[in-house]
Amino acid sequence: MTVRRGVLKAFNSGAYTATVQVAGSLAVWLTDVPVARNIASAEMVAGRSCAMIFFDEPNPEDAVVIAVYV
């Protein structure tokens, strides 16, 4: 399990998923990343920093956004 930093690019409130640019990777954006339900949708603003947990780092589909900040 690995914790990584990223930047929120978009949020889908219906599916409660996000598009995230992982820190250090300018060209790679992860889409449809599940977002923890304890984060209010009003907090999911594009451009905010976020923290993600990768349960299986080689598999980016096995991640979840656990926090947003700044």
Buried (B, 14 or more C-beta within 10 A) or exposed (E): EEEBBBBBBEBBEEEBBBBBBBEEEEEEBBEEBBBBEEBEEEBBEEEBEBBBBBEEEEEBEBBBBBBBEE
